[in-house]
Amino acid sequence: MLFQQGDEAQDATMNSVRTMIGITERGQQLANEINLELTAQIEQLDRMNQKTEDTRSTLKKAQKNITYFVKALECDKCMVGLLALILLALVAVIVLAVKKNQN
């Protein structure tokens, strides 16, 4: 009887140990899956960060180009103004020459 109780206690303990091993293995498997998912998310965040850096670089280049074109446009406006003044001066010289010849 005492041996039977000992065997039953030993069987119950072995069943508990098996259950704990199964729970531990499932926990380990879940931890591995979580680690894989976290690794994938970290890689995705790294790609997003790289795209953000690329976009920032592109925006800086675009800003430099826009600044250059604005300066070039201002220079062109000045040149058009000077050409207009030269044309007005040329017209004035022609008008004065025609009036001088009429007198």
ChimeraX commands (.cxc) that place a marker at each C-alpha (Angstrom):
marker #1 position 0.00,0.00,0.00 radius 0.5
marker #1 position 2.78,2.39,0.90 radius 0.5
marker #1 position 4.59,1.48,-2.32 radius 0.5
marker #1 position 1.41,2.05,-4.27 radius 0.5
marker #1 position 0.97,5.52,-2.75 radius 0.5
marker #1 position 4.60,6.24,-3.54 radius 0.5
marker #1 position 4.13,5.08,-7.14 radius 0.5
marker #1 position 0.98,7.22,-7.47 radius 0.5
marker #1 position 2.78,10.24,-6.04 radius 0.5
marker #1 position 5.69,9.59,-8.38 radius 0.5
marker #1 position 3.30,9.28,-11.37 radius 0.5
marker #1 position 1.53,12.48,-10.35 radius 0.5
marker #1 position 4.89,14.23,-10.05 radius 0.5
marker #1 position 5.98,12.93,-13.45 radius 0.5
marker #1 position 2.73,14.11,-15.00 radius 0.5
marker #1 position 3.24,17.53,-13.43 radius 0.5
marker #1 position 6.82,17.62,-14.73 radius 0.5
marker #1 position 5.62,16.64,-18.23 radius 0.5
marker #1 position 2.96,19.34,-18.08 radius 0.5
marker #1 position 5.53,21.91,-16.97 radius 0.5
marker #1 position 7.90,20.83,-19.76 radius 0.5
marker #1 position 5.07,21.19,-22.30 radius 0.5
marker #1 position 4.19,24.64,-20.97 radius 0.5
marker #1 position 7.85,25.63,-21.03 radius 0.5
marker #1 position 8.25,24.42,-24.63 radius 0.5
marker #1 position 5.13,26.32,-25.72 radius 0.5
marker #1 position 6.44,29.39,-23.92 radius 0.5
marker #1 position 9.81,29.02,-25.64 radius 0.5
marker #1 position 8.12,28.62,-29.02 radius 0.5
marker #1 position 5.98,31.69,-28.38 radius 0.5
marker #1 position 9.08,33.65,-27.32 radius 0.5
marker #1 position 10.84,32.62,-30.55 radius 0.5
marker #1 position 7.86,33.73,-32.63 radius 0.5
marker #1 position 7.75,37.04,-30.79 radius 0.5
marker #1 position 11.49,37.53,-31.38 radius 0.5
marker #1 position 11.05,36.86,-35.10 radius 0.5
marker #1 position 8.15,39.32,-35.28 radius 0.5
marker #1 position 10.12,41.97,-33.38 radius 0.5
marker #1 position 13.09,41.47,-35.69 radius 0.5
marker #1 position 10.84,41.93,-38.71 radius 0.5
marker #1 position 9.34,45.10,-37.21 radius 0.5
marker #1 position 12.81,46.48,-36.42 radius 0.5
marker #1 position 13.88,45.85,-40.02 radius 0.5
marker #1 position 10.74,47.58,-41.28 radius 0.5
marker #1 position 11.44,50.58,-39.03 radius 0.5
marker #1 position 15.02,50.69,-40.33 radius 0.5
marker #1 position 13.73,50.74,-43.93 radius 0.5
marker #1 position 11.27,53.49,-43.06 radius 0.5
marker #1 position 14.04,55.49,-41.41 radius 0.5
marker #1 position 16.24,55.09,-44.50 radius 0.5
marker #1 position 13.40,56.27,-46.75 radius 0.5
marker #1 position 12.90,59.26,-44.47 radius 0.5
marker #1 position 16.60,60.11,-44.70 radius 0.5
marker #1 position 16.49,59.75,-48.49 radius 0.5
marker #1 position 13.46,62.04,-48.64 radius 0.5
marker #1 position 15.18,64.58,-46.38 radius 0.5
marker #1 position 18.23,64.54,-48.67 radius 0.5
marker #1 position 16.04,64.97,-51.74 radius 0.5
marker #1 position 14.21,67.87,-50.12 radius 0.5
marker #1 position 17.50,69.59,-49.29 radius 0.5
marker #1 position 18.63,69.24,-52.91 radius 0.5
marker #1 position 15.28,70.55,-54.14 radius 0.5
marker #1 position 15.51,73.51,-51.77 radius 0.5
marker #1 position 18.98,74.36,-53.13 radius 0.5
marker #1 position 17.69,74.13,-56.71 radius 0.5
marker #1 position 14.69,76.32,-55.94 radius 0.5
marker #1 position 16.92,78.91,-54.30 radius 0.5
marker #1 position 19.17,78.88,-57.37 radius 0.5
marker #1 position 16.22,79.32,-59.74 radius 0.5
marker #1 position 14.78,82.16,-57.65 radius 0.5
marker #1 position 18.12,83.97,-57.80 radius 0.5
marker #1 position 18.36,83.30,-61.54 radius 0.5
marker #1 position 14.82,84.62,-62.02 radius 0.5
marker #1 position 15.65,87.79,-60.10 radius 0.5
marker #1 position 18.74,88.25,-62.27 radius 0.5
marker #1 position 16.65,87.69,-65.40 radius 0.5
marker #1 position 14.15,90.31,-64.22 radius 0.5
marker #1 position 16.98,92.80,-63.79 radius 0.5
marker #1 position 18.30,91.98,-67.26 radius 0.5
marker #1 position 14.82,92.42,-68.78 radius 0.5
marker #1 position 14.54,95.77,-67.00 radius 0.5
marker #1 position 17.90,96.89,-68.35 radius 0.5
marker #1 position 16.95,95.75,-71.86 radius 0.5
marker #1 position 13.71,97.72,-71.57 radius 0.5
marker #1 position 15.68,100.81,-70.51 radius 0.5
marker #1 position 18.09,100.32,-73.43 radius 0.5
marker #1 position 15.16,100.00,-75.86 radius 0.5
marker #1 position 13.55,103.12,-74.40 radius 0.5
marker #1 position 16.84,104.97,-74.72 radius 0.5
marker #1 position 17.20,103.73,-78.31 radius 0.5
marker #1 position 13.66,104.86,-79.13 radius 0.5
marker #1 position 14.35,108.22,-77.51 radius 0.5
marker #1 position 17.55,108.65,-79.53 radius 0.5
marker #1 position 15.69,107.76,-82.73 radius 0.5
marker #1 position 12.85,110.17,-81.90 radius 0.5
marker #1 position 15.33,112.95,-81.08 radius 0.5
marker #1 position 17.26,112.26,-84.31 radius 0.5
marker #1 position 14.04,112.40,-86.36 radius 0.5
marker #1 position 12.96,115.65,-84.69 radius 0.5
marker #1 position 16.40,117.16,-85.22 radius 0.5
marker #1 position 16.28,116.29,-88.93 radius 0.5
marker #1 position 12.78,117.84,-89.25 radius 0.5
marker #1 position 13.96,121.13,-87.77 radius 0.5
marker link #1:1,2 radius 0.2
marker link #1:2,3 radius 0.2
marker link #1:3,4 radius 0.2
marker link #1:4,5 radius 0.2
marker link #1:5,6 radius 0.2
marker link #1:6,7 radius 0.2
marker link #1:7,8 radius 0.2
marker link #1:8,9 radius 0.2
marker link #1:9,10 radius 0.2
marker link #1:10,11 radius 0.2
marker link #1:11,12 radius 0.2
marker link #1:12,13 radius 0.2
marker link #1:13,14 radius 0.2
marker link #1:14,15 radius 0.2
marker link #1:15,16 radius 0.2
marker link #1:16,17 radius 0.2
marker link #1:17,18 radius 0.2
marker link #1:18,19 radius 0.2
marker link #1:19,20 radius 0.2
marker link #1:20,21 radius 0.2
marker link #1:21,22 radius 0.2
marker link #1:22,23 radius 0.2
marker link #1:23,24 radius 0.2
marker link #1:24,25 radius 0.2
marker link #1:25,26 radius 0.2
marker link #1:26,27 radius 0.2
marker link #1:27,28 radius 0.2
marker link #1:28,29 radius 0.2
marker link #1:29,30 radius 0.2
marker link #1:30,31 radius 0.2
marker link #1:31,32 radius 0.2
marker link #1:32,33 radius 0.2
marker link #1:33,34 radius 0.2
marker link #1:34,35 radius 0.2
marker link #1:35,36 radius 0.2
marker link #1:36,37 radius 0.2
marker link #1:37,38 radius 0.2
marker link #1:38,39 radius 0.2
marker link #1:39,40 radius 0.2
marker link #1:40,41 radius 0.2
marker link #1:41,42 radius 0.2
marker link #1:42,43 radius 0.2
marker link #1:43,44 radius 0.2
marker link #1:44,45 radius 0.2
marker link #1:45,46 radius 0.2
marker link #1:46,47 radius 0.2
marker link #1:47,48 radius 0.2
marker link #1:48,49 radius 0.2
marker link #1:49,50 radius 0.2
marker link #1:50,51 radius 0.2
marker link #1:51,52 radius 0.2
marker link #1:52,53 radius 0.2
marker link #1:53,54 radius 0.2
marker link #1:54,55 radius 0.2
marker link #1:55,56 radius 0.2
marker link #1:56,57 radius 0.2
marker link #1:57,58 radius 0.2
marker link #1:58,59 radius 0.2
marker link #1:59,60 radius 0.2
marker link #1:60,61 radius 0.2
marker link #1:61,62 radius 0.2
marker link #1:62,63 radius 0.2
marker link #1:63,64 radius 0.2
marker link #1:64,65 radius 0.2
marker link #1:65,66 radius 0.2
marker link #1:66,67 radius 0.2
marker link #1:67,68 radius 0.2
marker link #1:68,69 radius 0.2
marker link #1:69,70 radius 0.2
marker link #1:70,71 radius 0.2
marker link #1:71,72 radius 0.2
marker link #1:72,73 radius 0.2
marker link #1:73,74 radius 0.2
marker link #1:74,75 radius 0.2
marker link #1:75,76 radius 0.2
marker link #1:76,77 radius 0.2
marker link #1:77,78 radius 0.2
marker link #1:78,79 radius 0.2
marker link #1:79,80 radius 0.2
marker link #1:80,81 radius 0.2
marker link #1:81,82 radius 0.2
marker link #1:82,83 radius 0.2
marker link #1:83,84 radius 0.2
marker link #1:84,85 radius 0.2
marker link #1:85,86 radius 0.2
marker link #1:86,87 radius 0.2
marker link #1:87,88 radius 0.2
marker link #1:88,89 radius 0.2
marker link #1:89,90 radius 0.2
marker link #1:90,91 radius 0.2
marker link #1:91,92 radius 0.2
marker link #1:92,93 radius 0.2
marker link #1:93,94 radius 0.2
marker link #1:94,95 radius 0.2
marker link #1:95,96 radius 0.2
marker link #1:96,97 radius 0.2
marker link #1:97,98 radius 0.2
marker link #1:98,99 radius 0.2
marker link #1:99,100 radius 0.2
marker link #1:100,101 radius 0.2
marker link #1:101,102 radius 0.2
marker link #1:102,103 radius 0.2
view
